[in-house]
């Protein structure tokens, strides 16, 4: 992930601070950003979203 993409995600999340995003939305956003760097079919996107969701949940513990 490039620094610019990471900064854009941080800015978007900062704007949503009053209304936290659901984990599924964050995972989809991460998968979308990664999808801009590499080609992924629908199955790969779904698997990556599941992986990102588990990582976010683990980080919150």
N, C-alpha and C positions, 0 to 999 in steps of 0.2 A: 504494500500500500504506500502510495507516495505521501510525502508530508502535506501537500496541498489537499489531498483527499481526506487525510486524517483531520486536518484543521477544519475542513468544511463539515465533517461529521461532528466534531466537537462544537462548532458554532451552532449547528442545528440542534444539538442536544441541549446546549446552554439556553437557547430560546425556548425550549420545551420544559425548562426546569420546573415551572409552576404546574405543568401537566405531564408528569413522567410518562414515557412511552412504554407500552407493554413489551416484554421480552421478545415476543414474536416479531414485533415491528422492528426492533433493534437488530435482530438476527437477519431479517429480510433486507434491512438497509446495508448491513455488512456484506451479505451475499451479493447484493446489487453492485456494491463498490468493487468487490473482487471480480464479479462478472464483467466489469469494464476492462479488467486487466487480462483476462483469459477467457476463452470460449468455454461455456458450460452448457450442457443440455439440461432439460427440466429435472431429470432425476438427480443430476449432480448438484444443481441449485438446491433442491429439497434436502439432500443429504448434508450439504454445507450449512443450510439454515438450522437443521437439527443439531449439528456439531456446535455451531455458534451459540445456540440457545443453551446447550449443556455447559459450555464454557462460561457463559454469563451467569448461569445459576450457580456454578461452582465458585465463581469469583465472589458472589454475594454471600457465601457462607462463612 
